[in-house]
Amino acid sequence: MAQKPSIPKGTRDFGPAEMIKRNYIFSTIQKVFIKYGYQPIETPAMENLSTLMGKYGEEGDKLLFKILNSGDFLSKADDALLEEKNSLKISTQISEKGLRYDLTVPFARFVVQHRNELSFPFKRYQMQPVWRADRPQKGRYREFFQCDVDVVGSDSLLNELDLIRMMDEVFRLLKINVVIKMNNRKILSGIAQAIGAPEKMMDITMAMDKLDKVGAEKVYAELHDRGISDDAIEKLKPVLKLQGGNCMRLEVLEDLIGDTPDGATGLKEVREILDYLSAFTLESEVEVDQTLARGLNYYTGAIFEVKAADVKIGSICGGGRYDNLTGIFGLPGVSGVGVSFGADRIYDVLTELNLFPSEAASATRVLILNFGDKETSYALSVLQQLQQEGISSEFYPDTVKIKKQMKYADQKNIPFVIMIGEEEMESGALTLKNMTTGVQDKYVVEEIIKHVKK
Amino acid sequence: MAQKPSIPKGTRDFGPAEMIKRNYIFSTIQKVFIKYGYQPIETPAMENLSTLMGKYGEEGDKLLFKILNSGDFLSKADDALLEEKNSLKISTQISEKGLRYDLTVPFARFVVQHRNELSFPFKRYQMQPVWRADRPQKGRYREFFQCDVDVVGSDSLLNELDLIRMMDEVFRLLKINVVIKMNNRKILSGIAQAIGAPEKMMDITMAMDKLDKVGAEKVYAELHDRGISDDAIEKLKPVLKLQGGNCMRLEVLEDLIGDTPDGATGLKEVREILDYLSAFTLESEVEVDQTLARGLNYYTGAIFEVKAADVKIGSICGGGRYDNLTGIFGLPGVSGVGVSFGADRIYDVLTELNLFPSEAASATRVLILNFGDKETSYALSVLQQLQQEGISSEFYPDTVKIKKQMKYADQKNIPFVIMIGEEEMESGALTLKNMTTGVQDKYVVEEIIKHVKK
């Protein structure tokens, strides 16, 4: 008995129905990227481990998929380490490459490596899979897709404006109602400064970031555990509790942190972005959220996160500004800002809200049934005429029962079927069946073409 | 000093200029696939090694990129094997997954695994990278892209017709002159039968396949070395020497091998395909080549290979029929036929013949120059109007010297630049510069839109 085939856990096959839906998402996002002047790049699936290691924290290093060196990989491995079965240290001796973990680090590497060929500001998008050896669970995969859009080499807040407009346009086109949340790292450090705990900025941020999930009381407890004084926590409470419209929030924040150097700059930047935005009619609400941090500590300015309004699911897009991403590869002083669209979660949202367009169901418009050898050459000439008009069409290749052929059309969601028997060949009027309505009638080829083209 | 970033040898970064050209190739091929009713699928980059091993011969197994198991991978490794540093045997204990080597084996695995969800005949295409730990050299990469199109579950030669028409259409659209060579495995075995060496079919085939490269004399020598009798070689000579048009070739072959069972079937199949083809006007020449074998021994019927007529390069597309691909995964009796387009070689051909369309050069149509804060909100409103018309446009984000902004437009091949200064804001007549002709003139936004849309 042959082996039963399967795929590695946490990975997925995408069949035609899923592919057509996924392509709808990717092409919608891509269309917007292009419209705003962003250009595509692609980087290899494998990067040198020296590029990847140490960029995602200790936990991230463990989640990298490492590729075994080719050939006699053990020959150079250290005998003592092998004997003590030291997997961690041996791995660096038998593996030099890993699968990319995200698109950000490869992008930074790309910018530094090709800096002399690029024109800055460099606006790029990148839509490729990434791999993480995470424990697979519902909605979390070991191979998943990221759609990143970034601009590097420009400090201007007009880039933040671009990104917000792009997020708005993508979700407008996909018909998903969203809230775009915005914060600024400088507001977060202004808060830490204002409550008298500037050196605790990361602790405060990480606790505050959980507000949505765990509620205020637990955040206070965590802050306490992280060594924030009661006095400082007391001062933080109005910041945590602050709700309401952007104007009101900004006014209150001005009172609370406007006197701190970072707080003042952060508020000024947020106001400038909102000011630019006021000239545009957005579909989505842009909401200033002073507690938003998105965990990652490489953001230095704006922070963005997009939530679907009608579905309970994590963020479906997010990002921010980072002032020194390329510094790790020896090119300091290149500021960048970008966001990443989560294709898998967007897929889940569109599925739950039943928002995939029906055209996304099938590509083939017409199936010509196969009545047998006698009718074949006639059918082929009709096939050719349809295809010359750009109509996706097929001629069923085997002479099998008509019922089976109809089932094929049905399963493949093909909207039209043409039947050509002896009578049709003589008269030139072919039987066209609309598979949606069930109606069938006779037409000459030219009429069929008009019909099928909608 | 930070590390100098690089990528693994044999892999490539694709910058915007290359991406736009590559996307032109992929989208052209894809358009044809869709028009003929083929549907997309994608499989994971990683497959279980049990799926991949043993499918590509001993050499192929060595060329698989293997992925190190996560966590404490050495804990289960055999002590004795570790001590003797047996890389080959240890690799199976510390690695369970590998990167896909081609798209054919994952496709076979996919068909078997999902057979109950698919409707047969299943017509699929797949465009994804594959990885091979080959020695990198000019034109040979460790990560490269395959574009495969196959139909499984149908014996009909109408599928071969489909594939030939698709190859013809792809290269017609790409404007590459090609010769489509066709043979049949049954003709090859008929030849072996006819010269009295049926058991030597693979040896004869492999020697004959080199005719183009090494010439007839060397083929005779190799046949001799492979143990073919002088008598049989003598009988083979007319087959090797056979040239000329398809009709003539088929007649001569009929005389030579028409009496063998396989030869008769093979010739009948080739004639039937040519007969179907006669109803269509192809751009490319379809040439019967009785020596074509394409190395791979899993073909059981038709064999195809496409050569560029005007560039010296290996085949740019090839494939054939295989009667038992899914058998290795426990599903016998599913016949399939398909071809694979070599995107990298097609890229090289288009480059050498200078056949990339000029639209493939840039995506952004318009750059609005940044004159400063005073002009920004006016410029943004123009940007919005252009984008609402679907025109890819950018507003330069930084207030830097105009010369630098013009250079950016130039490097990015942006065809139009708009200048908005004080005068333009007052009059509403904006300065539009055509970057190709150098001509600049003043227009209102509506005129600019017409202009830029061409």
Chai-1 contact restraints between the chains, C-beta under 6 A:
chainA,res_idxA,chainB,res_idxB,connection_type,confidence,min_distance_angstrom,max_distance_angstrom,comment,restraint_id
A,A2,B,F329,contact,1.0,0.0,6.0,A-B,restraint_1
A,A2,B,G330,contact,1.0,0.0,6.0,A-B,restraint_2
A,P5,B,R109,contact,1.0,0.0,6.0,A-B,restraint_3
A,P5,B,V112,contact,1.0,0.0,6.0,A-B,restraint_4
A,P5,B,Q113,contact,1.0,0.0,6.0,A-B,restraint_5
A,P5,B,F329,contact,1.0,0.0,6.0,A-B,restraint_6
A,I7,B,P44,contact,1.0,0.0,6.0,A-B,restraint_7
A,P8,B,M46,contact,1.0,0.0,6.0,A-B,restraint_8
A,P8,B,N48,contact,1.0,0.0,6.0,A-B,restraint_9
A,P8,B,K97,contact,1.0,0.0,6.0,A-B,restraint_10
A,T11,B,P44,contact,1.0,0.0,6.0,A-B,restraint_11
A,T11,B,M46,contact,1.0,0.0,6.0,A-B,restraint_12
A,D13,B,T43,contact,1.0,0.0,6.0,A-B,restraint_13
A,D13,B,F110,contact,1.0,0.0,6.0,A-B,restraint_14
A,F14,B,E42,contact,1.0,0.0,6.0,A-B,restraint_15
A,G15,B,I41,contact,1.0,0.0,6.0,A-B,restraint_16
A,P16,B,Q39,contact,1.0,0.0,6.0,A-B,restraint_17
A,M19,B,P40,contact,1.0,0.0,6.0,A-B,restraint_18
A,I34,B,A363,contact,1.0,0.0,6.0,A-B,restraint_19
A,I34,B,S392,contact,1.0,0.0,6.0,A-B,restraint_20
A,K35,B,Q387,contact,1.0,0.0,6.0,A-B,restraint_21
A,K35,B,S392,contact,1.0,0.0,6.0,A-B,restraint_22
A,G37,B,T364,contact,1.0,0.0,6.0,A-B,restraint_23
A,G37,B,S392,contact,1.0,0.0,6.0,A-B,restraint_24
A,G37,B,E394,contact,1.0,0.0,6.0,A-B,restraint_25
A,Q39,B,P16,contact,1.0,0.0,6.0,A-B,restraint_26
A,P40,B,M19,contact,1.0,0.0,6.0,A-B,restraint_27
A,I41,B,G15,contact,1.0,0.0,6.0,A-B,restraint_28
A,E42,B,F14,contact,1.0,0.0,6.0,A-B,restraint_29
A,T43,B,D13,contact,1.0,0.0,6.0,A-B,restraint_30
A,P44,B,I7,contact,1.0,0.0,6.0,A-B,restraint_31
A,P44,B,T11,contact,1.0,0.0,6.0,A-B,restraint_32
A,P44,B,E143,contact,1.0,0.0,6.0,A-B,restraint_33
A,M46,B,P8,contact,1.0,0.0,6.0,A-B,restraint_34
A,M46,B,T11,contact,1.0,0.0,6.0,A-B,restraint_35
A,N48,B,P8,contact,1.0,0.0,6.0,A-B,restraint_36
A,F65,B,I67,contact,1.0,0.0,6.0,A-B,restraint_37
A,K66,B,L68,contact,1.0,0.0,6.0,A-B,restraint_38
A,I67,B,F65,contact,1.0,0.0,6.0,A-B,restraint_39
A,I67,B,I67,contact,1.0,0.0,6.0,A-B,restraint_40
A,L68,B,K66,contact,1.0,0.0,6.0,A-B,restraint_41
A,L68,B,L68,contact,1.0,0.0,6.0,A-B,restraint_42
A,L68,B,S95,contact,1.0,0.0,6.0,A-B,restraint_43
A,S70,B,A133,contact,1.0,0.0,6.0,A-B,restraint_44
A,D72,B,S87,contact,1.0,0.0,6.0,A-B,restraint_45
A,F73,B,S87,contact,1.0,0.0,6.0,A-B,restraint_46
A,L74,B,K85,contact,1.0,0.0,6.0,A-B,restraint_47
A,L74,B,S87,contact,1.0,0.0,6.0,A-B,restraint_48
A,L82,B,L82,contact,1.0,0.0,6.0,A-B,restraint_49
A,K85,B,L74,contact,1.0,0.0,6.0,A-B,restraint_50
A,S87,B,D72,contact,1.0,0.0,6.0,A-B,restraint_51
A,S87,B,F73,contact,1.0,0.0,6.0,A-B,restraint_52
A,S87,B,L74,contact,1.0,0.0,6.0,A-B,restraint_53
A,S95,B,L68,contact,1.0,0.0,6.0,A-B,restraint_54
A,K97,B,P8,contact,1.0,0.0,6.0,A-B,restraint_55
A,R109,B,P5,contact,1.0,0.0,6.0,A-B,restraint_56
A,F110,B,D13,contact,1.0,0.0,6.0,A-B,restraint_57
A,V112,B,P5,contact,1.0,0.0,6.0,A-B,restraint_58
A,Q113,B,P5,contact,1.0,0.0,6.0,A-B,restraint_59
A,S119,B,Y408,contact,1.0,0.0,6.0,A-B,restraint_60
A,S119,B,Q411,contact,1.0,0.0,6.0,A-B,restraint_61
A,S119,B,K412,contact,1.0,0.0,6.0,A-B,restraint_62
A,A133,B,S70,contact,1.0,0.0,6.0,A-B,restraint_63
A,E143,B,P44,contact,1.0,0.0,6.0,A-B,restraint_64
A,S154,B,P397,contact,1.0,0.0,6.0,A-B,restraint_65
A,S154,B,D398,contact,1.0,0.0,6.0,A-B,restraint_66
A,S156,B,P397,contact,1.0,0.0,6.0,A-B,restraint_67
A,S156,B,D398,contact,1.0,0.0,6.0,A-B,restraint_68
A,L158,B,P397,contact,1.0,0.0,6.0,A-B,restraint_69
A,N159,B,P397,contact,1.0,0.0,6.0,A-B,restraint_70
A,A279,B,S377,contact,1.0,0.0,6.0,A-B,restraint_71
A,A279,B,L380,contact,1.0,0.0,6.0,A-B,restraint_72
A,F329,B,A2,contact,1.0,0.0,6.0,A-B,restraint_73
A,F329,B,P5,contact,1.0,0.0,6.0,A-B,restraint_74
A,G330,B,A2,contact,1.0,0.0,6.0,A-B,restraint_75
A,A363,B,I34,contact,1.0,0.0,6.0,A-B,restraint_76
A,T364,B,G37,contact,1.0,0.0,6.0,A-B,restraint_77
A,S377,B,A279,contact,1.0,0.0,6.0,A-B,restraint_78
A,L380,B,A279,contact,1.0,0.0,6.0,A-B,restraint_79
A,Q387,B,K35,contact,1.0,0.0,6.0,A-B,restraint_80
A,S392,B,I34,contact,1.0,0.0,6.0,A-B,restraint_81
A,S392,B,K35,contact,1.0,0.0,6.0,A-B,restraint_82
A,S392,B,G37,contact,1.0,0.0,6.0,A-B,restraint_83
A,E394,B,G37,contact,1.0,0.0,6.0,A-B,restraint_84
A,P397,B,S154,contact,1.0,0.0,6.0,A-B,restraint_85
A,P397,B,S156,contact,1.0,0.0,6.0,A-B,restraint_86
A,P397,B,L158,contact,1.0,0.0,6.0,A-B,restraint_87
A,P397,B,N159,contact,1.0,0.0,6.0,A-B,restraint_88
A,D398,B,S154,contact,1.0,0.0,6.0,A-B,restraint_89
A,D398,B,S156,contact,1.0,0.0,6.0,A-B,restraint_90
A,Y408,B,S119,contact,1.0,0.0,6.0,A-B,restraint_91
A,Q411,B,S119,contact,1.0,0.0,6.0,A-B,restraint_92
A,K412,B,S119,contact,1.0,0.0,6.0,A-B,restraint_93
